[in-house]
Amino acid sequence: MSKSAVFTAELLSDGHLSIPEMTVKVLLLKKGARVKATIETQQFDKAGFLKLAGIWRNKVGKEIDIYREIFKERDSFGRGEVNY
């Protein structure tokens, strides 16, 4: 059975991605281990979001930030990711 982890990585100057130490430990990764990666940028399209959610049109930035955090938390909930 494979494990998966969701984490934020930094694109290093040599083109590699950093993997958090805790992720390496939890997944029992060794040097040279092959992993499958899905790359996704973290961008938030406020205009597009407001267009889809008309009731949010008059909300201030802080209220939208709170909703965004709730959405991200729910999006990752229950997908089998390693939580630490």
C-alpha positions as protocol buffer text, in pm:
chain_id: "A"
residue {
  index: 1
  type: MET
  ca { x: 0 y: 0 z: 0 }
}
residue {
  index: 2
  type: SER
  ca { x: 146 y: 334 z: -95 }
}
residue {
  index: 3
  type: LYS
  ca { x: 138 y: 646 z: 121 }
}
residue {
  index: 4
  type: SER
  ca { x: 102 y: 998 z: -4 }
}
residue {
  index: 5
  type: ALA
  ca { x: 186 y: 1337 z: 140 }
}
residue {
  index: 6
  type: VAL
  ca { x: 82 y: 1688 z: 47 }
}
residue {
  index: 7
  type: PHE
  ca { x: 338 y: 1957 z: 117 }
}
residue {
  index: 8
  type: THR
  ca { x: 465 y: 2289 z: -10 }
}
residue {
  index: 9
  type: ALA
  ca { x: 802 y: 2270 z: -181 }
}
residue {
  index: 10
  type: GLU
  ca { x: 1050 y: 2529 z: -294 }
}
residue {
  index: 11
  type: LEU
  ca { x: 1191 y: 2523 z: -644 }
}
residue {
  index: 12
  type: LEU
  ca { x: 1567 y: 2528 z: -590 }
}
residue {
  index: 13
  type: SER
  ca { x: 1814 y: 2711 z: -813 }
}
residue {
  index: 14
  type: ASP
  ca { x: 1928 y: 2381 z: -966 }
}
residue {
  index: 15
  type: GLY
  ca { x: 1571 y: 2297 z: -1074 }
}
residue {
  index: 16
  type: HIS
  ca { x: 1507 y: 2039 z: -802 }
}
residue {
  index: 17
  type: LEU
  ca { x: 1225 y: 2053 z: -548 }
}
residue {
  index: 18
  type: SER
  ca { x: 1280 y: 2050 z: -174 }
}
residue {
  index: 19
  type: ILE
  ca { x: 1103 y: 1778 z: 27 }
}
residue {
  index: 20
  type: PRO
  ca { x: 1036 y: 1854 z: 393 }
}
residue {
  index: 21
  type: GLU
  ca { x: 1238 y: 1637 z: 631 }
}
residue {
  index: 22
  type: MET
  ca { x: 923 y: 1517 z: 809 }
}
residue {
  index: 23
  type: THR
  ca { x: 780 y: 1394 z: 477 }
}
residue {
  index: 24
  type: VAL
  ca { x: 1101 y: 1202 z: 405 }
}
residue {
  index: 25
  type: LYS
  ca { x: 1080 y: 1036 z: 748 }
}
residue {
  index: 26
  type: VAL
  ca { x: 709 y: 954 z: 732 }
}
residue {
  index: 27
  type: LEU
  ca { x: 734 y: 804 z: 382 }
}
residue {
  index: 28
  type: LEU
  ca { x: 1060 y: 625 z: 469 }
}
residue {
  index: 29
  type: LEU
  ca { x: 1237 y: 773 z: 167 }
}
residue {
  index: 30
  type: LYS
  ca { x: 1602 y: 691 z: 100 }
}
residue {
  index: 31
  type: LYS
  ca { x: 1846 y: 874 z: -127 }
}
residue {
  index: 32
  type: GLY
  ca { x: 1774 y: 784 z: -488 }
}
residue {
  index: 33
  type: ALA
  ca { x: 1417 y: 673 z: -412 }
}
residue {
  index: 34
  type: ARG
  ca { x: 1175 y: 730 z: -697 }
}
residue {
  index: 35
  type: VAL
  ca { x: 853 y: 913 z: -618 }
}
residue {
  index: 36
  type: LYS
  ca { x: 551 y: 1021 z: -817 }
}
residue {
  index: 37
  type: ALA
  ca { x: 485 y: 1396 z: -801 }
}
residue {
  index: 38
  type: THR
  ca { x: 195 y: 1616 z: -900 }
}
residue {
  index: 39
  type: ILE
  ca { x: 289 y: 1980 z: -940 }
}
residue {
  index: 40
  type: GLU
  ca { x: 40 y: 2258 z: -870 }
}
residue {
  index: 41
  type: THR
  ca { x: 110 y: 2626 z: -829 }
}
residue {
  index: 42
  type: GLN
  ca { x: -47 y: 2812 z: -541 }
}
residue {
  index: 43
  type: GLN
  ca { x: -231 y: 3105 z: -690 }
}
residue {
  index: 44
  type: PHE
  ca { x: -562 y: 3254 z: -592 }
}
residue {
  index: 45
  type: ASP
  ca { x: -769 y: 3423 z: -861 }
}
residue {
  index: 46
  type: LYS
  ca { x: -972 y: 3672 z: -656 }
}
residue {
  index: 47
  type: ALA
  ca { x: -1157 y: 3812 z: -959 }
}
residue {
  index: 48
  type: GLY
  ca { x: -1253 y: 3464 z: -1082 }
}
residue {
  index: 49
  type: PHE
  ca { x: -1355 y: 3358 z: -734 }
}
residue {
  index: 50
  type: LEU
  ca { x: -1576 y: 3663 z: -689 }
}
residue {
  index: 51
  type: LYS
  ca { x: -1735 y: 3611 z: -1030 }
}
residue {
  index: 52
  type: LEU
  ca { x: -1836 y: 3256 z: -933 }
}
residue {
  index: 53
  type: ALA
  ca { x: -1949 y: 3349 z: -585 }
}
residue {
  index: 54
  type: GLY
  ca { x: -2157 y: 3663 z: -624 }
}
residue {
  index: 55
  type: ILE
  ca { x: -2250 y: 3681 z: -257 }
}
residue {
  index: 56
  type: TRP
  ca { x: -1879 y: 3731 z: -180 }
}
residue {
  index: 57
  type: ARG
  ca { x: -1849 y: 4032 z: -409 }
}
residue {
  index: 58
  type: ASN
  ca { x: -1865 y: 4285 z: -122 }
}
residue {
  index: 59
  type: LYS
  ca { x: -1651 y: 4088 z: 121 }
}
residue {
  index: 60
  type: VAL
  ca { x: -1322 y: 4232 z: 242 }
}
residue {
  index: 61
  type: GLY
  ca { x: -987 y: 4060 z: 191 }
}
residue {
  index: 62
  type: LYS
  ca { x: -975 y: 3915 z: 544 }
}
residue {
  index: 63
  type: GLU
  ca { x: -1311 y: 3741 z: 501 }
}
residue {
  index: 64
  type: ILE
  ca { x: -1200 y: 3593 z: 171 }
}
residue {
  index: 65
  type: ASP
  ca { x: -871 y: 3477 z: 328 }
}
residue {
  index: 66
  type: ILE
  ca { x: -1065 y: 3293 z: 600 }
}
residue {
  index: 67
  type: TYR
  ca { x: -1284 y: 3123 z: 340 }
}
residue {
  index: 68
  type: ARG
  ca { x: -979 y: 3029 z: 132 }
}
residue {
  index: 69
  type: GLU
  ca { x: -816 y: 2861 z: 434 }
}
residue {
  index: 70
  type: ILE
  ca { x: -1135 y: 2668 z: 510 }
}
residue {
  index: 71
  type: PHE
  ca { x: -1161 y: 2560 z: 146 }
}
residue {
  index: 72
  type: LYS
  ca { x: -797 y: 2441 z: 135 }
}
residue {
  index: 73
  type: GLU
  ca { x: -844 y: 2246 z: 460 }
}
residue {
  index: 74
  type: ARG
  ca { x: -1158 y: 2075 z: 332 }
}
residue {
  index: 75
  type: ASP
  ca { x: -998 y: 2006 z: -6 }
}
residue {
  index: 76
  type: SER
  ca { x: -719 y: 1804 z: 155 }
}
residue {
  index: 77
  type: PHE
  ca { x: -942 y: 1631 z: 413 }
}
residue {
  index: 78
  type: GLY
  ca { x: -999 y: 1262 z: 370 }
}
residue {
  index: 79
  type: ARG
  ca { x: -777 y: 1202 z: 67 }
}
residue {
  index: 80
  type: GLY
  ca { x: -535 y: 969 z: 246 }
}
residue {
  index: 81
  type: GLU
  ca { x: -255 y: 1220 z: 286 }
}
residue {
  index: 82
  type: VAL
  ca { x: -3 y: 1175 z: 562 }
}
residue {
  index: 83
  type: ASN
  ca { x: -80 y: 1418 z: 841 }
}
residue {
  index: 84
  type: TYR
  ca { x: 192 y: 1520 z: 1083 }
}
